[in-house]
C-alpha cells in the first residue's frame, strides 16, 4: 500500500521540516512571518508555500479586514504535514481530525491576534539570526509545553521538583545564543487588553517556579507601546522583585528598526540604557551551579 508520508519525504528540504514543525507546535504563522524567519525573500517563501499547499502538507486561510480587504495568508498544518512531523519525531501519529480541529481553532478563535503576536516575537528572533552570523534561536517552546511538569528541570533534580506543575502560563519559552552567550527566556506578550496589575501579578507565578527549580531566567514583557511600558514600570516599582524582569515596547522597536534581539530591553528597577537580549545573560541564575562552585 502506498504510504503518503513516505512518498512526500524525498520532496522535503530541511527548511521545510523546520517550517512544518513550527506549524505543528505553534498553530499558525503568516506568510510574512515565515518569509522573514526562514527565506531570503517573500517571493521565494510564497512559491515554496504554494508547493507545500499543493502537497497537502499545509493549509491556509485569509482573514478579512474589518475596514475592507484581507490579511496575508495564514498557514496551519494539514493532516499529512502533521503525520510527517510526528513520524520525524518518532511520535504516535496524530488523530485523524488533528488538522481539521487546528484549522477550525485558528480560523474562529478570538486569540488569533495574540497567538500571531507571540509567534511573531520568535520569528523575529529567527529572522535576526538568519542575517546575523554568531546568533541563533536554539529553542522555542509553546505555551502548552511550558505548562508540563518537568519541562524546565533536569534529571539531576529531585523527583518532587521534576513532578512540579508550573502555575504560571508563559506565552512562550526560548533560548537565544549570541557569540557563545546563551540566554534562556520567558515571553509574556501584551496586547494592551489586560490591566497592568494583572500583568505585574504574573511575576508571582514565576517566583514560585524559579524557587522550586532553583533557577531563574529573564521574564520578558513585550508590550504594545512605550507609554504602557512606562506605566508597567511604575506598577512594578511597588512589587518586591526576586525575578529578573525586562520590558520592551513594540512601537519603539518598530520605529527604531530593531528586532527583539537588539537593544530594546529595559530591566525593571535597573535603570540605565536599554540592553540587547544577549546582555540579559547577566540575570540568569542557577543555584545548583553556584553551590557547586562554592564546594
KAZI-V75593 format. One record per backbone hydrogen bond with DSSP energy under -0.5 kcal/mol. NH is the residue of the N-H (numbers start at 0). CO is the residue of the C=O. Records with the same first field share a line. If there is no record, write none. Layout:
BEGIN
NH: CO, CO
END
This chain:
BEGIN
3: 1
6: 2
7: 3
8: 4
9: 5
10: 7
11: 8
16: 12
17: 13
18: 14
19: 15
20: 16
21: 17
22: 18
23: 19
24: 20
25: 21
26: 22
27: 25
28: 74
30: 72
33: 29
34: 30
35: 31
36: 32
37: 33
38: 33, 34
44: 40
45: 41
46: 42
47: 43
48: 44
49: 45
50: 46
51: 47
52: 48
53: 49
54: 50
55: 52
56: 51
57: 51
58: 75
60: 73
64: 68
67: 64
70: 62
73: 60
74: 28
75: 58
77: 56
79: 55
80: 55
81: 77
82: 78
83: 79
84: 80
85: 81
86: 82
87: 83
88: 84
89: 86
90: 85
97: 94
100: 96
101: 97
102: 98
103: 99
104: 100
105: 101
106: 102
107: 103
108: 104
111: 108
114: 110
115: 111
116: 112
117: 113
118: 114
119: 115
120: 116
121: 117
122: 118
123: 119
124: 120
125: 121
126: 122
127: 123
128: 124
129: 125
130: 126, 127
131: 127, 128
134: 131
135: 176
137: 135, 174
138: 174
140: 172
142: 170
144: 141
145: 141
146: 142
147: 144
149: 163
150: 147
152: 149
156: 153
160: 157
161: 157
162: 158
163: 160
165: 163
170: 186
171: 186
172: 140
173: 184
174: 138
175: 182
176: 135
177: 180
178: 133
180: 177
181: 179
182: 175
184: 173
185: 217
186: 171
187: 219
188: 186
189: 187, 221
197: 194
198: 194
199: 195
200: 196
201: 197, 198
202: 199
203: 200
204: 200, 201
205: 201
206: 202
207: 203
208: 204
209: 205
210: 206
211: 207
212: 208
213: 209
214: 209
215: 284
217: 183
218: 243
219: 185, 217
220: 218, 245
221: 187, 219
222: 220, 247
228: 224
229: 225
230: 226
231: 227
232: 228
233: 229
234: 230
235: 231
236: 232
237: 234
238: 235
240: 238
241: 239
244: 242
245: 218
246: 265
247: 220
249: 222, 247
252: 248
253: 249
254: 250
255: 251
256: 252
257: 252
261: 258
263: 261, 274
264: 274
265: 246, 263
266: 264
267: 244
269: 266
270: 266
274: 264
276: 260
277: 260
278: 275
279: 275, 276
280: 277
281: 278
282: 279
283: 280
284: 215
286: 213
287: 213
289: 285
290: 286
291: 287
292: 288
293: 289
294: 290
END
